[in-house]
């Protein structure tokens, strides 16, 4: 049981880190899109 719990904990950590990086990438893409739209107008 403890071994499975440790594996689930590490899996949650990897998923969390992936979500944070994806969140930062999404913010960067959104900022780039807004800049491209805002500069010409």
C-alpha positions in Angstrom: 0.0 0.0 0.0 2.7 2.4 0.9 4.6 1.7 -2.3 1.5 2.5 -4.4 0.9 5.7 -2.4 4.4 6.9 -3.1 3.9 6.2 -6.8 0.7 8.2 -6.8 2.3 11.1 -5.0 5.1 11.3 -7.6 2.6 11.1 -10.4 0.6 13.9 -8.9 3.8 16.0 -8.7 4.7 15.4 -12.3 1.1 16.2 -13.5 1.2 19.4 -11.4 4.5 20.5 -12.9 3.2 19.8 -16.4 0.1 21.8 -15.7 2.1 24.8 -14.4 4.4 24.8 -17.5 1.4 24.5 -19.8 -0.3 27.3 -17.9 2.8 29.6 -18.4 2.9 28.6 -22.1 -0.7 29.5 -22.5 -0.2 32.9 -20.9 2.8 33.6 -23.2 0.8 32.7 -26.3 -2.2 34.8 -25.2 0.1 37.8 -24.5 1.7 37.4 -27.9 -1.7 37.2 -29.6 -3.0 40.3 -27.8 0.2 42.2 -28.7 -0.1 41.2 -32.4 -3.8 42.4 -32.4 -3.1 45.6 -30.4 0.0 46.8 -32.3 -1.7 47.4 -35.7 -4.8 49.1 -34.3 
